[in-house]
Amino acid sequence: MSKKLLVVGGAGALGRGVVSHFGRASWGVTSVDFSANDDAHNNVLLLNSNSLQQAEQTLKEISSRYGKVNTVVCTAGGWAGGSIRDADSLINLGEMHSKNLESAFLATYLASHLLVPGGLLVLTGATAALQATPGMVSYGAIKAATHHLIASAATELPEESSVLGVLPTTIDTPMNRKFMADADFSTWTKVKSFILLVCPHHH
């Protein structure tokens, strides 16, 4: 029987890369996102931006339709700059919370109920948030909270399961290139590199 993967954020740039890679490796792939990914075998659609209010219903739908999974990967996220002096940073905090932290909590909640023993949960942190981020304070604070979740999640997962926290630099996606056109893309984390970090941990 083929292994099963659940991707929270499977319709985004990073999520699409993960979905297509695992699909080619003959995994059964389910995407959870606000829009469908046609490369996934199954799509579970979230109805609005408050994904946590739909967590219980999402769990029921996946559990009844697809059963247990071997790996849960959270690829959902977003970035915003700004210092604490900028009013925009205060406004961005809500967006960073929903895109990054709520998606990580949703993935961890689903993993705690759906992973098989010995399964794997992968959450996306950020290298930048290992230190102060005065130029992107909302993003840094939320990613630091994600790191706390990574450290806390393992005890609540099925036995012998693992949590892998991947802490990329900037992920090389079309959207990030558009917003940071002057950056040195060679220092960025490639989507393929992210996938290869996840891959060795399946076996």
C-alpha positions, -999 to 999 in steps of 0.1 A, spaced: 0 0 0 14 34 -9 23 59 18 1 89 24 11 126 28 -9 155 40 2 190 30 -12 220 48 -7 248 22 -5 225 -7 -17 251 -33 12 276 -25 45 277 -43 64 256 -18 34 233 -13 30 226 -50 67 215 -51 62 191 -22 29 178 -36 43 171 -71 75 155 -58 57 131 -35 31 124 -61 58 113 -85 72 91 -58 38 72 -57 26 87 -24 -11 93 -20 -12 131 -15 -39 152 2 -37 190 1 -54 213 26 -56 249 14 -80 277 4 -78 266 -32 -73 232 -49 -41 218 -63 -48 196 -93 -16 176 -88 -28 164 -54 -49 132 -53 -73 147 -29 -81 183 -19 -97 195 14 -107 231 10 -107 256 38 -136 281 35 -121 313 48 -89 327 64 -97 315 99 -84 279 94 -85 270 131 -122 274 134 -125 247 107 -98 224 123 -123 199 138 -143 197 106 -112 194 85 -100 165 107 -133 147 104 -133 151 66 -97 138 62 -102 110 88 -134 97 72 -123 100 36 -86 91 37 -77 77 71 -43 79 86 -12 94 70 25 88 72 37 124 70 22 158 75 40 188 60 31 224 67 42 246 37 17 275 43 32 308 51 38 344 42 63 372 48 60 409 58 87 435 66 85 465 89 98 477 123 79 481 155 77 519 147 57 512 116 19 510 120 19 485 92 38 460 114 9 461 139 -16 454 110 7 427 95 8 409 128 -27 394 123 -18 383 87 15 368 99 -4 350 127 -30 335 103 -6 326 75 23 312 95 13 303 131 -23 292 126 -13 270 97 14 254 118 -10 248 146 -36 233 122 -9 209 108 2 199 143 -34 193 154 -41 172 123 -8 153 128 -16 145 164 -48 127 153 -39 114 119 -3 103 119 5 66 120 29 55 148 64 64 136 51 92 114 66 125 106 54 161 111 74 188 92 69 225 102 85 255 85 103 279 108 128 306 97 165 310 102 160 347 107 139 342 138 168 326 157 179 361 165 163 396 166 144 407 135 139 445 140 133 450 103 105 424 102 93 423 137 59 407 131 72 379 110 101 372 134 79 371 164 55 347 148 82 324 135 98 323 169 64 311 182 65 285 155 98 273 167 83 269 202 56 248 187 82 226 169 99 221 203 66 213 220 48 191 195 65 158 197 51 146 230 16 149 217 22 129 185 16 91 181 44 69 195 78 69 177 67 99 156 91 127 149 89 165 144 112 181 119 116 218 120 130 232 87 144 267 91 150 281 56 164 315 47 141 332 22 123 305 1 129 310 -37 94 314 -50 81 337 -77 62 358 -52 93 364 -31 114 373 -62 87 398 -71 87 415 -37 125 414 -32 137 419 -68 171 434 -56 180 405 -34 208 379 -40 187 349 -49 217 326 -47 215 328 -9 178 317 -8 165 283 0 154 265 -31 121 246 -31 140 215 -41 164 218 -12 134 220 12 120 188 -4 153 170 -1 155 178 36 121 162 41 127 132 19 154 113 38 131 112 68 105 90 52 121 57 54 
